Amino acid sequence: MKISIIVHPNAKKPRVEKDLLDTLHVYVSEPPLEGKANKAVIESLSAYFHTKRGNVILLSGEKSKNKLFEIIEK
């Protein structure tokens, strides 16, 4: 399944929320430097969808707050 998310780095409280339009917002405490925020987003999404980190793949938006991920369900 492919999902579009909006990332909020440097958040005080890490969390995953859905807005009224069913867009996922992922708040991570890591800064957007050297891929740290992307790694934290992968960790958060794997916990949210109850899957392994290797099943969460970043498809596009590596340097953007709008990202597209693929979640492999097995």
Distance bins in CASP14 RR format, pairs under 12 A and 6 or more apart:
PFRMAT RR
TARGET T0000
AUTHOR 0000-0000-0000
RMODE 2
METHOD distances of the structure
MODEL  1
1 24 0 0 0 0 0 1 0 0 0 0 0
1 45 0 0 0 0 0 1 0 0 0 0 0
1 49 0 0 0 0 1 0 0 0 0 0 0
1 51 0 0 0 0 0 1 0 0 0 0 0
1 55 0 0 0 0 0 1 0 0 0 0 0
1 56 0 0 0 0 0 1 0 0 0 0 0
1 57 0 0 0 0 0 1 0 0 0 0 0
1 59 0 0 0 0 0 1 0 0 0 0 0
1 68 0 0 0 0 0 1 0 0 0 0 0
1 69 0 0 0 0 1 0 0 0 0 0 0
1 70 1 0 0 1 0 0 0 0 0 0 0
1 71 1 0 1 0 0 0 0 0 0 0 0
1 72 0 0 0 0 1 0 0 0 0 0 0
1 73 1 0 0 1 0 0 0 0 0 0 0
1 74 0 0 0 0 0 1 0 0 0 0 0
2 24 0 0 0 0 0 1 0 0 0 0 0
2 56 0 0 0 0 0 1 0 0 0 0 0
2 57 0 0 0 0 1 0 0 0 0 0 0
2 58 0 0 0 0 0 1 0 0 0 0 0
2 59 1 0 0 1 0 0 0 0 0 0 0
2 60 0 0 0 0 0 1 0 0 0 0 0
2 67 0 0 0 0 0 1 0 0 0 0 0
2 68 1 0 0 1 0 0 0 0 0 0 0
2 69 1 0 0 1 0 0 0 0 0 0 0
2 70 1 0 1 0 0 0 0 0 0 0 0
2 71 1 0 0 1 0 0 0 0 0 0 0
2 72 0 0 0 0 0 1 0 0 0 0 0
2 73 0 0 0 0 0 1 0 0 0 0 0
3 16 0 0 0 0 0 1 0 0 0 0 0
3 18 0 0 0 0 0 1 0 0 0 0 0
3 22 0 0 0 0 1 0 0 0 0 0 0
3 23 0 0 0 0 1 0 0 0 0 0 0
3 24 1 0 0 1 0 0 0 0 0 0 0
3 25 0 0 0 0 0 1 0 0 0 0 0
3 26 0 0 0 0 0 1 0 0 0 0 0
3 41 0 0 0 0 0 1 0 0 0 0 0
3 45 0 0 0 0 1 0 0 0 0 0 0
3 48 0 0 0 0 0 1 0 0 0 0 0
3 49 0 0 0 0 1 0 0 0 0 0 0
3 56 0 0 0 0 1 0 0 0 0 0 0
3 57 0 0 0 0 0 1 0 0 0 0 0
3 58 0 0 0 0 0 1 0 0 0 0 0
3 59 0 0 0 0 1 0 0 0 0 0 0
3 60 0 0 0 0 0 1 0 0 0 0 0
3 66 0 0 0 0 0 1 0 0 0 0 0
3 67 0 0 0 0 1 0 0 0 0 0 0
3 68 1 0 0 1 0 0 0 0 0 0 0
3 69 1 0 1 0 0 0 0 0 0 0 0
3 70 1 0 0 1 0 0 0 0 0 0 0
3 71 1 0 0 1 0 0 0 0 0 0 0
3 72 0 0 0 0 0 1 0 0 0 0 0
3 73 0 0 0 0 0 1 0 0 0 0 0
4 18 0 0 0 0 0 1 0 0 0 0 0
4 19 0 0 0 0 0 1 0 0 0 0 0
4 21 0 0 0 0 0 1 0 0 0 0 0
4 22 0 0 0 0 1 0 0 0 0 0 0
4 23 1 0 0 1 0 0 0 0 0 0 0
4 24 1 0 0 1 0 0 0 0 0 0 0
4 25 0 0 0 0 0 1 0 0 0 0 0
4 26 0 0 0 0 0 1 0 0 0 0 0
4 58 0 0 0 0 0 1 0 0 0 0 0
4 59 0 0 0 0 1 0 0 0 0 0 0
4 60 0 0 0 0 1 0 0 0 0 0 0
4 61 0 0 0 0 0 1 0 0 0 0 0
4 64 0 0 0 0 0 1 0 0 0 0 0
4 65 0 0 0 0 0 1 0 0 0 0 0
4 66 1 0 0 1 0 0 0 0 0 0 0
4 67 1 0 0 1 0 0 0 0 0 0 0
4 68 1 0 1 0 0 0 0 0 0 0 0
4 69 1 0 0 1 0 0 0 0 0 0 0
4 70 0 0 0 0 0 1 0 0 0 0 0
4 71 0 0 0 0 0 1 0 0 0 0 0
5 16 0 0 0 0 1 0 0 0 0 0 0
5 17 0 0 0 0 0 1 0 0 0 0 0
5 18 0 0 0 0 0 1 0 0 0 0 0
5 19 0 0 0 0 0 1 0 0 0 0 0
5 22 0 0 0 0 0 1 0 0 0 0 0
5 23 1 0 0 1 0 0 0 0 0 0 0
5 24 1 0 1 0 0 0 0 0 0 0 0
5 25 1 0 0 1 0 0 0 0 0 0 0
5 26 1 0 1 0 0 0 0 0 0 0 0
5 27 0 0 0 0 0 1 0 0 0 0 0
5 28 0 0 0 0 0 1 0 0 0 0 0
5 37 0 0 0 0 0 1 0 0 0 0 0
5 38 0 0 0 0 0 1 0 0 0 0 0
5 41 1 0 0 1 0 0 0 0 0 0 0
5 42 0 0 0 0 0 1 0 0 0 0 0
5 44 0 0 0 0 1 0 0 0 0 0 0
5 45 1 0 0 1 0 0 0 0 0 0 0
5 48 0 0 0 0 0 1 0 0 0 0 0
5 49 0 0 0 0 0 1 0 0 0 0 0
5 56 0 0 0 0 0 1 0 0 0 0 0
5 58 0 0 0 0 0 1 0 0 0 0 0
5 59 0 0 0 0 0 1 0 0 0 0 0
5 60 0 0 0 0 0 1 0 0 0 0 0
5 61 0 0 0 0 1 0 0 0 0 0 0
5 64 0 0 0 0 0 1 0 0 0 0 0
5 65 0 0 0 0 1 0 0 0 0 0 0
5 66 1 0 0 1 0 0 0 0 0 0 0
5 67 1 0 1 0 0 0 0 0 0 0 0
5 68 1 0 0 1 0 0 0 0 0 0 0
5 69 1 0 0 1 0 0 0 0 0 0 0
5 70 0 0 0 0 0 1 0 0 0 0 0
5 71 0 0 0 0 0 1 0 0 0 0 0
6 16 0 0 0 0 0 1 0 0 0 0 0
6 17 0 0 0 0 1 0 0 0 0 0 0
6 18 0 0 0 0 0 1 0 0 0 0 0
6 19 0 0 0 0 1 0 0 0 0 0 0
6 21 0 0 0 0 0 1 0 0 0 0 0
6 23 1 0 0 1 0 0 0 0 0 0 0
6 24 1 0 0 1 0 0 0 0 0 0 0
6 25 1 0 1 0 0 0 0 0 0 0 0
6 26 1 0 0 1 0 0 0 0 0 0 0
6 27 0 0 0 0 1 0 0 0 0 0 0
6 28 0 0 0 0 0 1 0 0 0 0 0
6 41 0 0 0 0 0 1 0 0 0 0 0
6 61 0 0 0 0 0 1 0 0 0 0 0
6 64 0 0 0 0 1 0 0 0 0 0 0
6 65 1 0 1 0 0 0 0 0 0 0 0
6 66 1 0 1 0 0 0 0 0 0 0 0
6 67 1 0 0 1 0 0 0 0 0 0 0
6 68 0 0 0 0 0 1 0 0 0 0 0
6 69 0 0 0 0 0 1 0 0 0 0 0
7 14 0 0 0 0 0 1 0 0 0 0 0
7 16 0 0 0 0 0 1 0 0 0 0 0
7 23 0 0 0 0 0 1 0 0 0 0 0
7 24 0 0 0 0 1 0 0 0 0 0 0
7 25 1 0 0 1 0 0 0 0 0 0 0
7 26 1 0 1 0 0 0 0 0 0 0 0
7 27 0 0 0 0 1 0 0 0 0 0 0
7 28 1 0 0 1 0 0 0 0 0 0 0
7 29 0 0 0 0 0 1 0 0 0 0 0
7 30 0 0 0 0 0 1 0 0 0 0 0
7 31 0 0 0 0 0 1 0 0 0 0 0
7 32 1 0 0 1 0 0 0 0 0 0 0
7 35 0 0 0 0 0 1 0 0 0 0 0
7 36 0 0 0 0 0 1 0 0 0 0 0
7 37 1 0 0 1 0 0 0 0 0 0 0
7 38 0 0 0 0 1 0 0 0 0 0 0
7 39 0 0 0 0 0 1 0 0 0 0 0
7 40 0 0 0 0 1 0 0 0 0 0 0
7 41 1 0 1 0 0 0 0 0 0 0 0
7 42 0 0 0 0 0 1 0 0 0 0 0
7 44 0 0 0 0 1 0 0 0 0 0 0
7 45 0 0 0 0 0 1 0 0 0 0 0
7 58 0 0 0 0 0 1 0 0 0 0 0
7 61 0 0 0 0 1 0 0 0 0 0 0
7 62 0 0 0 0 0 1 0 0 0 0 0
7 63 0 0 0 0 0 1 0 0 0 0 0
7 64 0 0 0 0 1 0 0 0 0 0 0
7 65 1 0 1 0 0 0 0 0 0 0 0
7 66 1 0 0 1 0 0 0 0 0 0 0
7 67 1 0 0 1 0 0 0 0 0 0 0
7 68 0 0 0 0 0 1 0 0 0 0 0
7 69 0 0 0 0 0 1 0 0 0 0 0
8 14 0 0 0 0 1 0 0 0 0 0 0
8 15 0 0 0 0 1 0 0 0 0 0 0
8 16 0 0 0 0 0 1 0 0 0 0 0
8 17 0 0 0 0 1 0 0 0 0 0 0
8 19 0 0 0 0 0 1 0 0 0 0 0
8 24 0 0 0 0 0 1 0 0 0 0 0
8 25 1 0 0 1 0 0 0 0 0 0 0
8 26 1 0 0 1 0 0 0 0 0 0 0
8 27 1 0 1 0 0 0 0 0 0 0 0
8 28 1 0 0 1 0 0 0 0 0 0 0
8 29 0 0 0 0 0 1 0 0 0 0 0
8 30 0 0 0 0 0 1 0 0 0 0 0
8 31 0 0 0 0 0 1 0 0 0 0 0
8 32 0 0 0 0 1 0 0 0 0 0 0
8 37 0 0 0 0 1 0 0 0 0 0 0
8 40 0 0 0 0 0 1 0 0 0 0 0
8 41 0 0 0 0 1 0 0 0 0 0 0
8 44 0 0 0 0 0 1 0 0 0 0 0
8 65 1 0 0 1 0 0 0 0 0 0 0
8 66 0 0 0 0 0 1 0 0 0 0 0
8 67 0 0 0 0 0 1 0 0 0 0 0
9 25 0 0 0 0 0 1 0 0 0 0 0
9 26 0 0 0 0 1 0 0 0 0 0 0
9 27 0 0 0 0 1 0 0 0 0 0 0
9 28 1 0 1 0 0 0 0 0 0 0 0
9 29 0 0 0 0 1 0 0 0 0 0 0
9 30 1 0 0 1 0 0 0 0 0 0 0
9 31 1 0 1 0 0 0 0 0 0 0 0
9 32 1 0 1 0 0 0 0 0 0 0 0
9 33 0 0 0 0 1 0 0 0 0 0 0
9 34 0 0 0 0 0 1 0 0 0 0 0
9 35 0 0 0 0 1 0 0 0 0 0 0
9 36 0 0 0 0 1 0 0 0 0 0 0
9 37 1 0 1 0 0 0 0 0 0 0 0
9 38 0 0 0 0 1 0 0 0 0 0 0
9 39 0 0 0 0 0 1 0 0 0 0 0
9 40 0 0 0 0 1 0 0 0 0 0 0
9 41 0 0 0 0 1 0 0 0 0 0 0
9 44 0 0 0 0 0 1 0 0 0 0 0
9 63 0 0 0 0 0 1 0 0 0 0 0
9 64 0 0 0 0 0 1 0 0 0 0 0
9 65 1 0 0 1 0 0 0 0 0 0 0
9 67 0 0 0 0 0 1 0 0 0 0 0
10 27 0 0 0 0 1 0 0 0 0 0 0
10 28 0 0 0 0 1 0 0 0 0 0 0
10 29 1 0 0 1 0 0 0 0 0 0 0
10 30 1 0 0 1 0 0 0 0 0 0 0
10 31 1 0 1 0 0 0 0 0 0 0 0
10 32 1 0 0 1 0 0 0 0 0 0 0
10 33 0 0 0 0 0 1 0 0 0 0 0
10 36 0 0 0 0 0 1 0 0 0 0 0
10 37 0 0 0 0 1 0 0 0 0 0 0
10 40 0 0 0 0 0 1 0 0 0 0 0
10 65 0 0 0 0 0 1 0 0 0 0 0
11 17 0 0 0 0 0 1 0 0 0 0 0
11 25 0 0 0 0 1 0 0 0 0 0 0
11 26 0 0 0 0 1 0 0 0 0 0 0
11 27 1 1 0 0 0 0 0 0 0 0 0
11 28 1 0 0 1 0 0 0 0 0 0 0
11 29 1 0 1 0 0 0 0 0 0 0 0
11 30 0 0 0 0 1 0 0 0 0 0 0
11 31 0 0 0 0 0 1 0 0 0 0 0
11 32 0 0 0 0 0 1 0 0 0 0 0
11 37 0 0 0 0 1 0 0 0 0 0 0
11 40 0 0 0 0 1 0 0 0 0 0 0
11 41 0 0 0 0 0 1 0 0 0 0 0
11 44 0 0 0 0 0 1 0 0 0 0 0
11 65 0 0 0 0 0 1 0 0 0 0 0
12 27 0 0 0 0 1 0 0 0 0 0 0
12 28 0 0 0 0 0 1 0 0 0 0 0
12 29 1 0 0 1 0 0 0 0 0 0 0
13 26 0 0 0 0 0 1 0 0 0 0 0
13 27 1 0 0 1 0 0 0 0 0 0 0
13 28 0 0 0 0 0 1 0 0 0 0 0
13 29 1 0 0 1 0 0 0 0 0 0 0
13 44 0 0 0 0 0 1 0 0 0 0 0
14 25 0 0 0 0 0 1 0 0 0 0 0
14 26 0 0 0 0 1 0 0 0 0 0 0
14 27 1 0 1 0 0 0 0 0 0 0 0
14 28 1 0 1 0 0 0 0 0 0 0 0
14 29 1 0 1 0 0 0 0 0 0 0 0
14 30 0 0 0 0 1 0 0 0 0 0 0
14 37 0 0 0 0 0 1 0 0 0 0 0
14 40 1 0 0 1 0 0 0 0 0 0 0
14 41 0 0 0 0 1 0 0 0 0 0 0
14 43 0 0 0 0 1 0 0 0 0 0 0
14 44 1 0 0 1 0 0 0 0 0 0 0
14 45 0 0 0 0 0 1 0 0 0 0 0
14 47 0 0 0 0 1 0 0 0 0 0 0
14 48 0 0 0 0 0 1 0 0 0 0 0
15 24 0 0 0 0 0 1 0 0 0 0 0
15 25 0 0 0 0 1 0 0 0 0 0 0
15 26 1 0 0 1 0 0 0 0 0 0 0
15 27 1 0 1 0 0 0 0 0 0 0 0
15 28 0 0 0 0 1 0 0 0 0 0 0
15 29 0 0 0 0 0 1 0 0 0 0 0
15 40 0 0 0 0 0 1 0 0 0 0 0
15 41 0 0 0 0 0 1 0 0 0 0 0
15 44 1 0 0 1 0 0 0 0 0 0 0
15 45 0 0 0 0 0 1 0 0 0 0 0
15 47 0 0 0 0 0 1 0 0 0 0 0
15 48 0 0 0 0 1 0 0 0 0 0 0
16 23 0 0 0 0 0 1 0 0 0 0 0
16 24 1 0 0 1 0 0 0 0 0 0 0
16 25 1 0 0 1 0 0 0 0 0 0 0
16 26 1 0 1 0 0 0 0 0 0 0 0
16 27 1 0 0 1 0 0 0 0 0 0 0
16 28 0 0 0 0 1 0 0 0 0 0 0
16 40 0 0 0 0 0 1 0 0 0 0 0
16 41 0 0 0 0 1 0 0 0 0 0 0
16 42 0 0 0 0 0 1 0 0 0 0 0
16 43 0 0 0 0 0 1 0 0 0 0 0
16 44 1 0 1 0 0 0 0 0 0 0 0
16 45 1 0 0 1 0 0 0 0 0 0 0
16 46 0 0 0 0 0 1 0 0 0 0 0
16 47 0 0 0 0 1 0 0 0 0 0 0
16 48 1 0 1 0 0 0 0 0 0 0 0
16 49 0 0 0 0 1 0 0 0 0 0 0
16 69 0 0 0 0 0 1 0 0 0 0 0
17 23 0 0 0 0 1 0 0 0 0 0 0
17 24 1 0 0 1 0 0 0 0 0 0 0
17 25 1 0 1 0 0 0 0 0 0 0 0
17 26 0 0 0 0 1 0 0 0 0 0 0
17 27 1 0 0 1 0 0 0 0 0 0 0
17 44 0 0 0 0 0 1 0 0 0 0 0
17 48 0 0 0 0 0 1 0 0 0 0 0
18 24 1 0 1 0 0 0 0 0 0 0 0
18 25 1 0 0 1 0 0 0 0 0 0 0
18 26 0 0 0 0 0 1 0 0 0 0 0
18 48 0 0 0 0 0 1 0 0 0 0 0
19 25 1 0 0 1 0 0 0 0 0 0 0
19 26 0 0 0 0 0 1 0 0 0 0 0
23 65 0 0 0 0 0 1 0 0 0 0 0
23 66 0 0 0 0 1 0 0 0 0 0 0
23 67 0 0 0 0 0 1 0 0 0 0 0
23 68 0 0 0 0 0 1 0 0 0 0 0
24 41 0 0 0 0 1 0 0 0 0 0 0
24 44 0 0 0 0 1 0 0 0 0 0 0
24 45 0 0 0 0 1 0 0 0 0 0 0
24 48 0 0 0 0 1 0 0 0 0 0 0
24 49 0 0 0 0 0 1 0 0 0 0 0
24 66 0 0 0 0 0 1 0 0 0 0 0
24 67 0 0 0 0 1 0 0 0 0 0 0
24 68 0 0 0 0 0 1 0 0 0 0 0
24 69 0 0 0 0 1 0 0 0 0 0 0
24 71 0 0 0 0 0 1 0 0 0 0 0
25 41 0 0 0 0 0 1 0 0 0 0 0
25 44 0 0 0 0 0 1 0 0 0 0 0
25 45 0 0 0 0 0 1 0 0 0 0 0
25 48 0 0 0 0 0 1 0 0 0 0 0
25 65 0 0 0 0 1 0 0 0 0 0 0
25 66 0 0 0 0 0 1 0 0 0 0 0
25 67 0 0 0 0 0 1 0 0 0 0 0
26 37 0 0 0 0 1 0 0 0 0 0 0
26 38 0 0 0 0 0 1 0 0 0 0 0
26 39 0 0 0 0 0 1 0 0 0 0 0
26 40 0 0 0 0 1 0 0 0 0 0 0
26 41 1 0 1 0 0 0 0 0 0 0 0
26 42 0 0 0 0 1 0 0 0 0 0 0
26 43 0 0 0 0 1 0 0 0 0 0 0
26 44 1 0 1 0 0 0 0 0 0 0 0
26 45 1 0 0 1 0 0 0 0 0 0 0
26 46 0 0 0 0 0 1 0 0 0 0 0
26 47 0 0 0 0 0 1 0 0 0 0 0
26 48 0 0 0 0 1 0 0 0 0 0 0
26 49 0 0 0 0 0 1 0 0 0 0 0
26 56 0 0 0 0 0 1 0 0 0 0 0
26 58 0 0 0 0 0 1 0 0 0 0 0
26 65 0 0 0 0 1 0 0 0 0 0 0
26 66 0 0 0 0 0 1 0 0 0 0 0
26 67 0 0 0 0 1 0 0 0 0 0 0
26 69 0 0 0 0 1 0 0 0 0 0 0
27 37 0 0 0 0 0 1 0 0 0 0 0
27 40 0 0 0 0 1 0 0 0 0 0 0
27 41 0 0 0 0 1 0 0 0 0 0 0
27 44 0 0 0 0 1 0 0 0 0 0 0
27 48 0 0 0 0 0 1 0 0 0 0 0
27 65 0 0 0 0 0 1 0 0 0 0 0
28 35 0 0 0 0 0 1 0 0 0 0 0
28 36 0 0 0 0 1 0 0 0 0 0 0
28 37 1 0 1 0 0 0 0 0 0 0 0
28 38 0 0 0 0 1 0 0 0 0 0 0
28 39 0 0 0 0 1 0 0 0 0 0 0
28 40 1 1 0 0 0 0 0 0 0 0 0
28 41 1 0 1 0 0 0 0 0 0 0 0
28 42 0 0 0 0 1 0 0 0 0 0 0
28 43 0 0 0 0 1 0 0 0 0 0 0
28 44 1 0 0 1 0 0 0 0 0 0 0
28 45 0 0 0 0 0 1 0 0 0 0 0
28 47 0 0 0 0 0 1 0 0 0 0 0
28 65 0 0 0 0 0 1 0 0 0 0 0
28 67 0 0 0 0 0 1 0 0 0 0 0
29 36 0 0 0 0 1 0 0 0 0 0 0
29 37 0 0 0 0 1 0 0 0 0 0 0
29 39 0 0 0 0 0 1 0 0 0 0 0
29 40 1 0 0 1 0 0 0 0 0 0 0
29 41 0 0 0 0 0 1 0 0 0 0 0
29 43 0 0 0 0 0 1 0 0 0 0 0
29 44 0 0 0 0 0 1 0 0 0 0 0
30 36 1 0 1 0 0 0 0 0 0 0 0
30 37 1 0 1 0 0 0 0 0 0 0 0
30 38 0 0 0 0 1 0 0 0 0 0 0
30 39 1 0 0 1 0 0 0 0 0 0 0
30 40 1 0 1 0 0 0 0 0 0 0 0
30 41 0 0 0 0 1 0 0 0 0 0 0
30 42 0 0 0 0 0 1 0 0 0 0 0
30 43 0 0 0 0 1 0 0 0 0 0 0
30 44 0 0 0 0 0 1 0 0 0 0 0
31 37 1 0 0 1 0 0 0 0 0 0 0
31 38 0 0 0 0 0 1 0 0 0 0 0
31 39 0 0 0 0 0 1 0 0 0 0 0
31 40 0 0 0 0 1 0 0 0 0 0 0
32 38 0 0 0 0 1 0 0 0 0 0 0
32 39 0 0 0 0 0 1 0 0 0 0 0
32 40 0 0 0 0 1 0 0 0 0 0 0
32 41 0 0 0 0 0 1 0 0 0 0 0
32 61 0 0 0 0 0 1 0 0 0 0 0
32 62 0 0 0 0 0 1 0 0 0 0 0
32 63 0 0 0 0 1 0 0 0 0 0 0
32 64 0 0 0 0 1 0 0 0 0 0 0
32 65 0 0 0 0 1 0 0 0 0 0 0
32 67 0 0 0 0 0 1 0 0 0 0 0
33 39 0 0 0 0 0 1 0 0 0 0 0
33 40 0 0 0 0 0 1 0 0 0 0 0
33 63 0 0 0 0 0 1 0 0 0 0 0
34 40 0 0 0 0 0 1 0 0 0 0 0
34 62 0 0 0 0 0 1 0 0 0 0 0
34 63 0 0 0 0 0 1 0 0 0 0 0
35 41 0 0 0 0 1 0 0 0 0 0 0
35 42 0 0 0 0 0 1 0 0 0 0 0
35 58 0 0 0 0 1 0 0 0 0 0 0
35 61 0 0 0 0 0 1 0 0 0 0 0
35 62 1 0 0 1 0 0 0 0 0 0 0
35 63 0 0 0 0 1 0 0 0 0 0 0
35 67 0 0 0 0 0 1 0 0 0 0 0
36 42 0 0 0 0 0 1 0 0 0 0 0
36 43 0 0 0 0 0 1 0 0 0 0 0
37 43 0 0 0 0 0 1 0 0 0 0 0
37 44 0 0 0 0 0 1 0 0 0 0 0
37 58 0 0 0 0 0 1 0 0 0 0 0
37 61 0 0 0 0 0 1 0 0 0 0 0
37 62 0 0 0 0 0 1 0 0 0 0 0
37 63 0 0 0 0 0 1 0 0 0 0 0
37 64 0 0 0 0 0 1 0 0 0 0 0
37 65 0 0 0 0 1 0 0 0 0 0 0
37 67 0 0 0 0 1 0 0 0 0 0 0
38 44 0 0 0 0 0 1 0 0 0 0 0
38 45 0 0 0 0 0 1 0 0 0 0 0
38 53 0 0 0 0 0 1 0 0 0 0 0
38 56 0 0 0 0 0 1 0 0 0 0 0
38 57 0 0 0 0 0 1 0 0 0 0 0
38 58 1 0 0 1 0 0 0 0 0 0 0
38 59 0 0 0 0 0 1 0 0 0 0 0
38 60 0 0 0 0 0 1 0 0 0 0 0
38 61 0 0 0 0 1 0 0 0 0 0 0
38 62 1 0 0 1 0 0 0 0 0 0 0
38 63 0 0 0 0 1 0 0 0 0 0 0
38 64 0 0 0 0 0 1 0 0 0 0 0
38 65 0 0 0 0 0 1 0 0 0 0 0
38 67 1 0 0 1 0 0 0 0 0 0 0
38 69 0 0 0 0 1 0 0 0 0 0 0
39 45 0 0 0 0 0 1 0 0 0 0 0
39 46 0 0 0 0 0 1 0 0 0 0 0
39 53 0 0 0 0 1 0 0 0 0 0 0
39 54 0 0 0 0 0 1 0 0 0 0 0
39 56 0 0 0 0 0 1 0 0 0 0 0
39 58 0 0 0 0 1 0 0 0 0 0 0
39 62 0 0 0 0 0 1 0 0 0 0 0
40 46 0 0 0 0 0 1 0 0 0 0 0
40 47 0 0 0 0 0 1 0 0 0 0 0
40 53 0 0 0 0 0 1 0 0 0 0 0
40 56 0 0 0 0 0 1 0 0 0 0 0
41 47 0 0 0 0 0 1 0 0 0 0 0
41 48 0 0 0 0 0 1 0 0 0 0 0
41 53 0 0 0 0 0 1 0 0 0 0 0
41 56 0 0 0 0 1 0 0 0 0 0 0
41 57 0 0 0 0 0 1 0 0 0 0 0
41 58 0 0 0 0 1 0 0 0 0 0 0
41 61 0 0 0 0 0 1 0 0 0 0 0
41 62 0 0 0 0 0 1 0 0 0 0 0
41 64 0 0 0 0 0 1 0 0 0 0 0
41 65 0 0 0 0 0 1 0 0 0 0 0
41 66 0 0 0 0 0 1 0 0 0 0 0
41 67 1 0 0 1 0 0 0 0 0 0 0
41 68 0 0 0 0 0 1 0 0 0 0 0
41 69 1 0 0 1 0 0 0 0 0 0 0
42 48 0 0 0 0 0 1 0 0 0 0 0
42 49 0 0 0 0 0 1 0 0 0 0 0
42 51 0 0 0 0 0 1 0 0 0 0 0
42 52 0 0 0 0 0 1 0 0 0 0 0
42 53 1 0 1 0 0 0 0 0 0 0 0
42 54 1 0 0 1 0 0 0 0 0 0 0
42 55 0 0 0 0 1 0 0 0 0 0 0
42 56 1 0 1 0 0 0 0 0 0 0 0
42 57 0 0 0 0 1 0 0 0 0 0 0
42 58 1 0 0 1 0 0 0 0 0 0 0
42 62 0 0 0 0 0 1 0 0 0 0 0
42 67 0 0 0 0 0 1 0 0 0 0 0
42 69 0 0 0 0 1 0 0 0 0 0 0
42 70 0 0 0 0 0 1 0 0 0 0 0
42 71 0 0 0 0 0 1 0 0 0 0 0
43 49 0 0 0 0 0 1 0 0 0 0 0
43 51 0 0 0 0 0 1 0 0 0 0 0
43 52 0 0 0 0 0 1 0 0 0 0 0
43 53 1 0 0 1 0 0 0 0 0 0 0
43 54 0 0 0 0 0 1 0 0 0 0 0
43 56 0 0 0 0 1 0 0 0 0 0 0
44 51 0 0 0 0 0 1 0 0 0 0 0
44 53 0 0 0 0 0 1 0 0 0 0 0
44 56 0 0 0 0 1 0 0 0 0 0 0
44 67 0 0 0 0 0 1 0 0 0 0 0
44 69 0 0 0 0 0 1 0 0 0 0 0
45 51 0 0 0 0 1 0 0 0 0 0 0
45 52 0 0 0 0 0 1 0 0 0 0 0
45 53 0 0 0 0 1 0 0 0 0 0 0
45 54 0 0 0 0 0 1 0 0 0 0 0
45 55 0 0 0 0 1 0 0 0 0 0 0
45 56 1 0 1 0 0 0 0 0 0 0 0
45 57 0 0 0 0 0 1 0 0 0 0 0
45 58 0 0 0 0 1 0 0 0 0 0 0
45 67 0 0 0 0 1 0 0 0 0 0 0
45 68 0 0 0 0 0 1 0 0 0 0 0
45 69 1 0 0 1 0 0 0 0 0 0 0
45 70 0 0 0 0 0 1 0 0 0 0 0
45 71 1 0 0 1 0 0 0 0 0 0 0
45 72 0 0 0 0 0 1 0 0 0 0 0
46 52 1 0 0 1 0 0 0 0 0 0 0
46 53 1 0 1 0 0 0 0 0 0 0 0
46 54 1 0 0 1 0 0 0 0 0 0 0
46 55 1 0 0 1 0 0 0 0 0 0 0
46 56 1 0 1 0 0 0 0 0 0 0 0
46 57 0 0 0 0 0 1 0 0 0 0 0
46 69 0 0 0 0 0 1 0 0 0 0 0
46 71 0 0 0 0 1 0 0 0 0 0 0
46 72 0 0 0 0 0 1 0 0 0 0 0
46 73 0 0 0 0 0 1 0 0 0 0 0
47 53 0 0 0 0 1 0 0 0 0 0 0
47 55 0 0 0 0 0 1 0 0 0 0 0
47 56 0 0 0 0 1 0 0 0 0 0 0
48 56 0 0 0 0 1 0 0 0 0 0 0
48 69 0 0 0 0 0 1 0 0 0 0 0
48 71 0 0 0 0 1 0 0 0 0 0 0
49 55 0 0 0 0 1 0 0 0 0 0 0
49 56 1 0 0 1 0 0 0 0 0 0 0
49 69 0 0 0 0 1 0 0 0 0 0 0
49 70 0 0 0 0 0 1 0 0 0 0 0
49 71 1 0 1 0 0 0 0 0 0 0 0
49 72 0 0 0 0 1 0 0 0 0 0 0
49 73 0 0 0 0 1 0 0 0 0 0 0
49 74 0 0 0 0 0 1 0 0 0 0 0
50 56 0 0 0 0 0 1 0 0 0 0 0
50 71 0 0 0 0 0 1 0 0 0 0 0
50 73 0 0 0 0 1 0 0 0 0 0 0
50 74 0 0 0 0 0 1 0 0 0 0 0
51 57 0 0 0 0 0 1 0 0 0 0 0
51 69 0 0 0 0 0 1 0 0 0 0 0
51 70 0 0 0 0 0 1 0 0 0 0 0
51 71 1 0 0 1 0 0 0 0 0 0 0
51 72 1 0 0 1 0 0 0 0 0 0 0
51 73 1 0 0 1 0 0 0 0 0 0 0
51 74 1 0 0 1 0 0 0 0 0 0 0
52 71 0 0 0 0 0 1 0 0 0 0 0
52 72 0 0 0 0 1 0 0 0 0 0 0
52 73 0 0 0 0 0 1 0 0 0 0 0
52 74 0 0 0 0 1 0 0 0 0 0 0
53 69 0 0 0 0 0 1 0 0 0 0 0
53 71 0 0 0 0 0 1 0 0 0 0 0
53 72 0 0 0 0 0 1 0 0 0 0 0
54 69 0 0 0 0 0 1 0 0 0 0 0
54 70 0 0 0 0 0 1 0 0 0 0 0
54 71 0 0 0 0 0 1 0 0 0 0 0
54 72 1 0 0 1 0 0 0 0 0 0 0
54 74 0 0 0 0 0 1 0 0 0 0 0
55 69 0 0 0 0 0 1 0 0 0 0 0
55 70 0 0 0 0 1 0 0 0 0 0 0
55 71 1 0 0 1 0 0 0 0 0 0 0
55 72 1 0 1 0 0 0 0 0 0 0 0
55 73 1 0 0 1 0 0 0 0 0 0 0
55 74 1 0 0 1 0 0 0 0 0 0 0
56 67 0 0 0 0 0 1 0 0 0 0 0
56 68 0 0 0 0 0 1 0 0 0 0 0
56 69 1 0 0 1 0 0 0 0 0 0 0
56 70 1 0 0 1 0 0 0 0 0 0 0
56 71 1 0 1 0 0 0 0 0 0 0 0
56 72 1 0 0 1 0 0 0 0 0 0 0
56 73 0 0 0 0 0 1 0 0 0 0 0
57 67 0 0 0 0 0 1 0 0 0 0 0
57 68 0 0 0 0 1 0 0 0 0 0 0
57 69 1 0 0 1 0 0 0 0 0 0 0
57 70 1 0 1 0 0 0 0 0 0 0 0
57 71 1 0 0 1 0 0 0 0 0 0 0
57 72 1 0 0 1 0 0 0 0 0 0 0
58 64 0 0 0 0 0 1 0 0 0 0 0
58 66 0 0 0 0 0 1 0 0 0 0 0
58 67 1 0 0 1 0 0 0 0 0 0 0
58 68 1 0 0 1 0 0 0 0 0 0 0
58 69 1 0 1 0 0 0 0 0 0 0 0
58 70 0 0 0 0 1 0 0 0 0 0 0
58 71 0 0 0 0 0 1 0 0 0 0 0
59 66 0 0 0 0 0 1 0 0 0 0 0
59 67 0 0 0 0 1 0 0 0 0 0 0
59 68 1 0 1 0 0 0 0 0 0 0 0
59 69 1 0 0 1 0 0 0 0 0 0 0
59 70 1 0 1 0 0 0 0 0 0 0 0
59 71 0 0 0 0 0 1 0 0 0 0 0
59 72 0 0 0 0 0 1 0 0 0 0 0
60 66 0 0 0 0 1 0 0 0 0 0 0
60 67 1 0 0 1 0 0 0 0 0 0 0
60 68 1 0 1 0 0 0 0 0 0 0 0
60 69 0 0 0 0 1 0 0 0 0 0 0
60 70 0 0 0 0 0 1 0 0 0 0 0
61 67 1 0 1 0 0 0 0 0 0 0 0
61 68 1 0 0 1 0 0 0 0 0 0 0
61 69 0 0 0 0 1 0 0 0 0 0 0
62 68 0 0 0 0 0 1 0 0 0 0 0
62 69 0 0 0 0 0 1 0 0 0 0 0
END
